[in-house]
Amino acid sequence: MTDTVGIVIVSHSSDIAKGTADMVRQMVGSEVKVAFCGGNPDGGLGTSVPLIIDAINDAWSPKGVAVLVDLGGAETNSEMAVEMLEPARRDLVVVCNAPIVEGAVMAATEAAGGSSLAQVKAVAEELSAD
């Protein structure tokens, strides 16, 4: 398998994060690394910077990682997680402004075709361009 952009799904709900990841895997198979995190460490709604960092590391690819989020807090925490990565990885992780389910499917489909991180992000964000 050649390297493809990895996909991370961050939701305030662990069920939504897992369900979205399952859908992506069913659509694109195992060609793309997909990781997810959702909920706070106590099992409630929320997001966690350490869990986001773990998910980025799980989906890591030399081509980079695209992160898709559900709400503003997930976006803020994802951006904090990116800032906490080692400098060599920081520039290879993007947070996409896209609907979480549709964006994740589109991003993963684009990644499966071997596209660059910039192309994967652009395709995911096309859904928000209205």
C-alpha positions in Angstrom: 0.0 0.0 0.0 1.3 3.4 -0.9 1.1 6.3 1.5 -2.1 8.2 1.5 -3.3 11.2 3.6 -4.7 10.0 6.9 -8.1 11.0 8.2 -9.1 11.9 11.8 -12.6 12.4 12.9 -13.2 14.5 16.0 -16.7 14.8 17.5 -18.2 15.8 20.8 -19.9 12.4 20.7 -18.0 9.1 20.7 -20.9 7.4 18.9 -20.8 10.0 16.1 -17.0 9.8 15.7 -17.1 6.0 15.6 -20.1 5.9 13.2 -18.5 8.3 10.9 -15.2 6.4 10.9 -17.1 3.1 10.2 -18.9 4.7 7.3 -15.6 6.0 5.8 -14.0 2.6 6.2 -16.9 0.9 4.4 -16.7 3.4 1.6 -12.9 3.4 1.0 -11.7 0.2 2.6 -8.3 0.0 4.2 -6.5 2.2 1.7 -6.7 5.2 4.0 -5.8 5.3 7.7 -8.8 6.5 9.6 -8.8 7.4 13.3 -11.4 9.0 15.5 -12.0 10.3 19.0 -15.1 11.7 20.6 -16.4 12.6 24.0 -14.5 13.7 27.0 -12.4 11.4 29.2 -15.3 10.9 31.6 -17.5 9.5 28.9 -19.7 12.6 28.4 -19.9 15.0 25.5 -16.8 17.0 24.7 -13.4 16.7 23.1 -9.9 16.1 24.5 -6.7 17.5 23.2 -4.7 14.4 24.3 -7.1 12.1 22.6 -7.0 14.2 19.4 -3.2 14.0 19.4 -3.4 10.2 19.8 -5.8 10.0 16.9 -3.5 12.1 14.7 -0.6 9.8 15.6 -2.8 6.7 14.8 -3.7 8.1 11.4 -0.2 9.5 10.7 1.1 9.4 7.2 4.2 11.0 5.6 1.6 12.7 3.2 -0.1 14.3 6.2 -3.4 14.1 8.1 -6.7 15.8 7.5 -8.9 16.4 10.6 -12.6 16.8 10.4 -14.6 18.2 13.3 -18.3 18.6 14.3 -18.5 21.8 16.3 -16.4 24.8 17.3 -15.0 23.3 20.4 -13.7 20.3 18.5 -12.1 22.7 16.0 -10.4 24.7 18.7 -9.1 21.6 20.5 -8.0 20.1 17.2 -6.0 23.3 16.4 -4.5 23.2 19.9 -3.5 19.5 19.3 -1.8 20.4 16.1 0.2 23.2 17.8 1.3 20.6 20.4 2.7 18.2 17.8 6.4 18.0 17.1 7.4 20.7 14.6 8.2 18.3 11.8 4.6 17.0 11.9 2.8 20.3 12.6 2.8 21.5 9.0 1.4 18.2 7.7 -1.9 18.3 9.7 -4.8 20.4 8.6 -8.2 21.0 10.2 -10.9 21.1 7.5 -13.9 23.4 7.5 -16.4 20.8 6.3 -19.4 18.9 7.4 -18.1 16.0 9.5 -19.7 13.0 7.8 -19.8 14.2 4.2 -16.4 15.8 4.5 -14.8 12.7 5.9 -16.2 10.5 3.2 -15.1 13.0 0.4 -11.7 13.5 2.0 -11.0 9.8 2.4 -12.2 9.1 -1.2 -9.8 11.8 -2.4 -7.0 10.5 -0.2 -7.5 6.9 -1.5 -6.8 8.2 -5.0 -3.3 9.4 -3.8 -4.1 13.1 -3.7 -2.0 15.6 -1.7 -3.0 17.0 1.7 -4.0 20.3 0.0 -6.2 18.5 -2.5 -7.8 16.4 0.2 -8.6 19.5 2.2 -9.9 21.4 -0.8 -12.3 18.5 -1.8 -13.6 18.2 1.8 -14.1 22.0 2.0 -16.0 22.2 -1.3 -19.0 21.1 0.7 -18.9 24.3 2.7 -18.4 26.7 -0.3 -22.0 27.6 -0.6 
